[in-house]
Amino acid sequence: MHLYDLWFILIALLWVGYFFLEGFDFGVGILTRTMARDSTERRVLINTIAPVWDGNEVWVIAAAGATFAAFPDWYATLFSGFYIPLLIIVLCLIGRGVSFEYRAKRDSMRWQLSWEQVTFWTSVIIPFLWGLIFANMVQGIAIDRQKSYVGSPGDLFNGYAILGGFATVVLFTCHGAIFTALKTDGEMRERARRAVPVLGLASLLLLLAFLLWTQANSGNGQSLGVMIVAFASLPVALFFNQLGRECWAFVFSALTVVASFAMLFLTLFPDVMPSTLNPAWSLTVSNASSASYTLTVMTIVAAIFAPLIILYQSWTYWVFSKRIAVHHIPSGH
């Protein structure tokens, strides 16, 4: 295996890890306006992710940084071709983080509701745009001989990509509802459990349409196997949710998210960004990668620091693993 093959796998793992962790994070943000009935319940939902949301976002920074260092041509074409949606994502990530921190800075209900709206809408927009971007990346975009994107921003909003965006939003909302059932207690836990079957069915239908379309366009034997895992895991998650076994439901919900995005990378390889103008102009792991020396140094650094980061984040989740409920929120907050 070449080092550029290894780094394609590592970058795929970073993106998949990001969507697994930030997926339920976005889902909880969506539930603050669709499931929570008052300000206190919204506070409970926000508190379930408050200790971990910023750690989850480290994964996307690592994925972007690794892409820049290991595949500079991929990074350049990706961040120029998808400049507008990526700029919106960055602005939404900033606004979302500020909304968590500033919501409780004033006692004004109008102030709190305004920041809660920011939390909700950014939690919807970001996963939709990620689904749109990755769908276009798998389907292929207009890349010329100079490895530059020559299409228009409107070209990114095609039927396949829009389906990918909606499938991502609904899947993350279902993932977030299962996480909410796992992390809360009392009425909120029961309400989250009741929401999961509806969200799960909607996720299954959208995911079925999107992944089958993906497999038909550019799939292979490996992607077919992973697609089956994604389809099989979600009903199992719904089954455990009905039994009240939220931990196992979350495991299989996470497996659905992981398998779905892993399938996209399996359909890509050995390309990283296919060209719709000429297959010979596609960016591949070999023609878009950095020099061997750069990849060697990156491999050594990653082997040292990546396990430490994973251990620290795992410890964080363990420390904040207890359930919370409305009665845990102090009066007046």
C-alpha positions in Angstrom: 0.0 0.0 0.0 1.3 3.5 -0.9 1.3 6.2 1.6 -1.2 8.2 -0.4 -3.6 5.3 -0.2 -3.1 5.2 3.6 -3.8 8.9 3.9 -6.9 8.6 1.8 -8.1 6.0 4.3 -7.1 8.2 7.3 -8.8 11.2 5.9 -11.9 9.1 5.3 -11.8 8.0 8.9 -11.6 11.6 10.1 -14.6 12.6 8.0 -16.6 9.6 9.1 -15.7 10.2 12.7 -16.7 13.8 12.4 -20.1 12.9 11.0 -20.7 10.2 13.7 -19.9 12.6 16.5 -21.2 15.8 15.1 -24.2 14.0 13.6 -26.0 13.5 16.9 -24.7 17.0 17.9 -26.6 18.6 15.0 -29.6 16.3 15.6 -29.9 17.6 19.2 -29.7 21.2 17.9 -32.6 20.5 15.6 -34.6 18.9 18.4 -34.3 22.1 20.5 -37.1 23.6 18.3 -39.0 20.5 17.2 -39.2 18.4 20.4 -38.5 20.7 23.4 -41.6 22.4 24.7 -40.1 25.3 26.7 -36.9 27.0 27.5 -36.0 24.6 30.3 -36.3 21.6 28.1 -34.2 23.3 25.5 -31.6 24.0 28.2 -31.6 20.2 29.0 -31.0 19.4 25.3 -28.2 21.9 25.0 -26.6 20.6 28.2 -26.4 17.0 26.8 -23.9 18.2 24.2 -22.4 21.2 25.9 -19.3 19.4 27.2 -18.5 17.7 23.9 -19.7 19.8 20.9 -16.5 21.8 20.5 -14.4 18.6 20.8 -16.5 17.0 18.1 -15.6 19.9 15.8 -11.9 19.1 16.2 -12.5 16.2 13.8 -13.5 18.5 10.9 -10.5 20.7 11.5 -8.2 17.7 11.5 -9.9 16.4 8.3 -9.4 19.7 6.5 -5.9 20.1 7.7 -4.9 16.5 6.7 -6.4 17.0 3.3 -4.5 20.3 2.9 -1.2 18.6 3.8 -1.6 15.2 2.2 -3.6 16.1 -0.9 -3.1 19.8 -1.7 -4.7 19.6 -5.2 -7.8 17.9 -3.7 -7.9 20.6 -1.0 -7.5 23.5 -3.5 -10.2 22.2 -5.9 -12.6 21.3 -3.1 -12.3 24.6 -1.3 -12.5 26.7 -4.4 -15.2 24.7 -6.2 -17.4 24.6 -3.0 -16.4 28.0 -1.8 -19.9 29.4 -1.1 -21.3 26.3 0.7 -18.1 25.9 2.7 -18.1 29.6 3.6 -21.8 29.3 4.8 -20.8 26.2 6.9 -17.9 28.1 8.6 -20.2 31.1 9.4 -22.8 28.7 10.7 -20.3 26.8 12.9 -19.2 30.2 14.4 -22.8 31.3 15.0 -23.7 27.9 16.5 -20.8 28.0 18.9 -21.7 31.6 19.9 -25.3 30.6 20.4 -24.4 27.9 23.0 -22.2 30.3 24.9 -24.3 33.5 24.8 -27.8 32.0 25.2 -27.7 32.3 29.0 -25.8 35.6 29.3 -29.0 37.6 29.8 -32.3 36.9 31.5 -34.4 38.3 28.6 -36.6 35.6 27.1 -36.4 37.3 23.7 -32.6 37.2 23.9 -32.6 33.4 24.7 -35.2 32.6 22.0 -33.1 34.5 19.4 -30.0 32.4 20.2 -32.1 29.2 20.2 -33.2 30.0 16.7 -29.6 30.4 15.7 -28.9 27.0 17.3 -31.7 25.4 15.4 -31.1 26.9 11.9 -27.4 26.3 11.9 -28.0 22.7 13.0 -30.2 22.3 9.9 -28.1 24.2 7.4 -24.7 22.6 8.2 -25.6 18.9 7.7 -27.7 19.8 4.6 -24.7 21.5 3.0 -22.3 18.7 4.1 -24.6 16.2 2.4 -24.8 18.4 -0.7 -21.0 18.7 -0.9 -20.2 15.0 -0.4 -22.9 14.0 -2.9 -21.4 16.3 -5.5 -17.9 15.1 -4.7 -19.0 11.5 -5.3 -21.0 12.3 -8.4 -18.3 14.4 -9.9 -18.0 18.1 -10.8 -16.7 20.1 -13.7 -12.9 19.9 -13.3 -10.7 21.0 -16.2 -7.2 19.9 -17.3 -5.6 22.4 -14.8 -7.5 20.7 -11.9 -9.7 23.7 -11.4 -13.5 23.8 -11.0 -15.1 25.5 -14.0 -18.8 25.1 -13.1 -21.1 27.5 -11.5 -22.5 27.5 -7.9 -25.9 26.6 -9.3 -24.5 23.3 -10.7 -24.0 22.0 -7.2 -27.8 22.1 -6.5 -28.8 19.1 -8.6 -31.3 16.4 -7.7 -28.8 13.8 -6.4 -27.0 16.4 -4.2 -30.2 17.9 -2.8 -31.4 14.3 -1.9 -28.1 13.8 -0.2 -28.6 17.0 1.8 -32.1 16.1 3.0 -31.0 12.5 3.8 -28.2 13.8 5.9 -30.4 16.2 7.9 -33.1 13.6 8.7 -30.5 10.9 9.5 -28.7 13.2 11.9 -32.0 14.2 13.5 -32.8 10.5 14.1 -29.3 10.0 15.5 -29.8 13.0 17.8 -33.1 11.7 19.0 -31.5 8.4 20.0 -28.7 10.2 21.7 -31.3 12.4 23.6 -33.1 9.2 24.8 -29.7 7.9 26.0 -28.7 11.1 27.8 -32.0 12.4 29.3 -34.5 11.0 31.8 -38.1 11.3 32.6 -40.6 12.8 30.1 -37.9 14.0 27.7 -36.5 10.5 27.4 -39.9 9.1 26.6 -40.7 11.8 24.1 -37.4 11.2 22.4 -38.0 7.5 22.2 -41.5 8.1 20.7 -39.9 10.4 18.0 -37.3 7.8 17.0 -39.6 5.5 14.9 -40.9 8.3 12.8 -37.5 9.8 12.2 -36.0 6.4 11.6 -38.6 5.5 8.9 -38.0 8.8 7.2 -34.3 8.3 7.4 -34.5 4.8 6.0 -36.5 5.9 3.0 -34.3 8.8 2.2 -31.1 6.8 2.8 -32.4 4.0 0.7 -33.0 6.3 -2.3 -29.7 8.2 -1.9 -27.4 5.2 -1.4 -29.1 3.1 -4.1 -28.6 6.0 -6.5 -25.0 6.2 -5.4 -24.5 2.5 -5.9 -26.1 2.6 -9.3 -23.9 5.5 -10.5 -20.5 4.6 -9.1 -20.7 1.7 -6.7 -18.6 -1.5 -6.5 -18.7 -4.7 -4.5 -17.2 -3.1 -1.4 -19.6 -0.2 -1.3 -22.5 -2.6 -1.8 -21.5 -4.6 1.3 -21.2 -1.4 3.4 -24.5 -0.1 2.0 -26.2 -3.3 3.2 -24.7 -2.7 6.7 -26.1 0.8 6.7 -29.6 -0.4 5.8 -29.5 -3.3 8.2 -28.3 -1.3 11.2 -31.0 1.3 11.3 -33.9 -1.1 11.9 -31.9 -2.8 14.6 -31.4 0.6 16.2 -35.2 1.2 16.1 -35.8 -2.2 17.6 -33.5 -1.6 20.6 -35.1 1.9 21.0 -38.5 0.3 21.4 -37.1 -2.0 24.1 -35.7 0.9 26.0 -32.1 -0.2 25.3 -30.9 3.3 24.3 -27.2 2.4 24.5 -27.5 -0.4 21.9 -29.8 1.8 19.8 -27.2 4.5 19.8 -24.5 2.0 18.8 -26.5 0.8 15.7 -27.5 4.3 14.9 -23.9 5.3 14.9 -23.1 2.3 12.7 -25.7 3.5 10.2 -24.0 7.0 10.0 -20.5 5.5 9.8 -21.5 2.9 7.1 -23.4 5.5 5.0 -20.4 7.9 4.8 -17.9 5.1 4.5 -19.8 3.9 1.4 -19.3 7.3 -0.2 -15.5 7.1 0.2 -15.5 3.5 -1.1 -17.3 4.6 -4.3 -14.7 7.5 -4.7 -11.5 5.5 -4.4 -9.0 5.8 -6.2 -10.5 9.1 -7.3 -10.8 11.9 -4.8 -12.8 14.2 -7.1 -14.1 12.8 -10.4 -14.3 15.2 -13.4 -17.5 15.2 -15.3 -15.8 16.9 -18.3 -13.2 14.2 -18.9 -12.4 11.2 -16.7 -8.7 11.7 -17.4 -8.9 15.1 -15.6 -10.2 13.5 -12.4 -8.2 14.0 -9.2 -6.9 10.7 -7.9 -5.0 9.7 -4.8 -1.8 9.6 -6.8 -2.0 12.8 -8.9 -3.4 15.0 -6.1 -1.1 13.9 -3.3 2.0 15.5 -1.6 5.5 14.2 -1.9 6.4 11.0 -0.2 8.6 12.7 2.4 5.7 14.9 3.4 3.4 11.9 3.8 6.1 10.0 5.8 6.5 12.9 8.3 2.7 13.2 8.6 2.4 9.5 9.3 4.9 9.6 12.1 3.2 12.6 13.7 -0.3 11.1 13.4 0.9 7.8 14.9 2.0 9.7 18.0 -0.7 12.2 18.6 -3.9 10.7 17.1 -4.2 8.0 19.8 -3.7 10.6 22.6 -6.5 12.8 21.2 -8.9 9.8 20.8 -8.1 8.7 24.4 -8.7 12.2 25.8 -12.0 12.7 23.9 -13.2 9.2 25.1 -12.4 10.2 28.7 -14.5 13.3 28.2 -17.5 11.3 27.1 -17.0 9.0 30.1 -16.9 11.9 32.6 -20.1 13.4 31.2 -22.0 10.1 30.7 -24.7 10.6 33.3 -28.3 11.4 32.3 -29.8 14.8 32.9 -33.4 15.9 33.2 -35.6 19.0 33.8 -35.3 18.7 37.6 -31.5 19.1 37.3 -31.9 22.6 35.9 -31.7 25.2 38.8 -34.7 27.4 39.2 -34.5 30.7 37.4 -32.2 29.3 34.6 
